[in-house]
Amino acid sequence: MKKMIHSKRASLVTLVAALALAACGQEQAEAPQQGAQQESPPHKVAVTEMARQDIPLDKSYPSLLRSDDEVTLVARVNGFLEERHFEPGQLVEEGDSLYTIEPDLYQATVNQREADLQSARAELSRAQRDAQRFEQLLSQNSVSRQQYDQALADQRVAQASVAQSEAALTSANLDLGYSQVTAPVSGMIGLSQVNVGNLVTSGTELATITPLDPLEVRFQLPQRDAFELRGQLSEGSDPSDISARLSIPGVSGGSDSELEGHLDFLGSRVDSGTSTVQASATFENPEATVLPGQFVRVRIEGLKRFDVMAVPEIAVTQGLMGPQVLVLDEENKARERTVSLGEVAGPWQLIREGLEPGDRVIVGDPAGLEPGMAIDPQPFDGNAEEIVEDVEQEEAQEQAEAAEAMEEGAADGQPAEGEEGAQ
């Protein structure tokens, strides 16, 4: 009897368990069907309506810094170098005295030439008086015409002697001035090529002065960029209105530094060998941050592309048919559109073909978006750089979280102390 009761109870328990399992299976089967019937909400993402616009370019051009006003000091007189009035590497101003080359010798020559001039002037004064007296005597028939002509000739010789003495004095004063070598430009002076006490001759190189502020930088613009820039200038702009930045690569891993300046020259011919146009810009360099001979990059900030189609660079992805963007159809669903790309202008990607004015293009982060997906279009404020920065920050944050999760997983997988020995 007890066995039968236990048997019935066991059968009942088994039946209840089977019914419970069947009910759970039915609920699990119905759950996906209900989820499939509920459509996911539209994806919110920034969308812009395409229109032609002017896009500023962010281009830089390599250049080798040079100082066109660099001057090599050369001795212009002969003599012993008596003094040097500077230290190598010093910043000198225009007109500063740099060398003294035996000035006493040239001062003595000046004194001698001054005495010669005084003598010549005295002789001229006597010859003039004689010529006047002979003229009076000739009118009285007291002297012959020949004597009068001789007096006039002596006067002209005396005048020529005065002119000659004046020229000799001027030359002597020039040599005296050359005995004091002064700075013809402001800049940094290099090492002296001649030591004090050495004999120098005319033409001896003494030192080099390199102007550092301002700096003139020459560089080559590609033909198209030069034409675009010339088109802007033809509308009444002045080259100095085009700002420029000089980027100096960091040294030993340091950060790059920049100088601000302006364009001051744009060439009028294209180099047939390189298809480039020469340009130059001037940069203030008061702290001598950069020196001639450095390789730098010059960025022109006023350069633009006019009346072009462009989207934020983040909006362009790579598809099976090439570069593509996602556009919205009439039902606000995402559709693929293959495009032909132009150049990159900062955060903007110029589009040559594939888009027309009025097309609605998804310009937000395309990650997770697929063709046919419903989109809730959000307004785009036109700040492409901000969108790119936001996407980069999100990616960096996701990478950091993934790395943190991996570290936690690795820590959880390590056996605790004592477990390894116990195993």
ABEGO torsion letter per residue (X at the ends): XAAAAAAAAAAAAAAAAAAAAAAAAAAAAAAAAAAAABBBBBBBBBBBBBBBBBBBBBBBBBBBBBBAABBBBBBABBEBBABBABBBGBBBBBGBBABBBGAAAAAAAAAAAAAAAAAAAAAAAAAAAAAAAAAAAAAAGABBAAAAAAAAAAAAAAAAAAAAAAAAAAAAAAAAAAABBBBABBEBBBBBABBBGBBBBBGBBABBBBBAOBBBBBBBBBAAAAAAAAAAAAAGBBAAABBBBBBBBBBGGBBBBBBBBBBABBBABBBAAAGBBBBBBBBBBAAGABBBGBBBBBBBAABBBBGBBBBBAAABBBBAAEBBBBBBBAAGBBBBBBBBBBBBBEABBBBABGBBBGBBBBABBABGBBBGBBBBBBBBAGBAAAAAAAAAAAAAAAAAAAAAAAAAAAAAABBBBGAAAAX
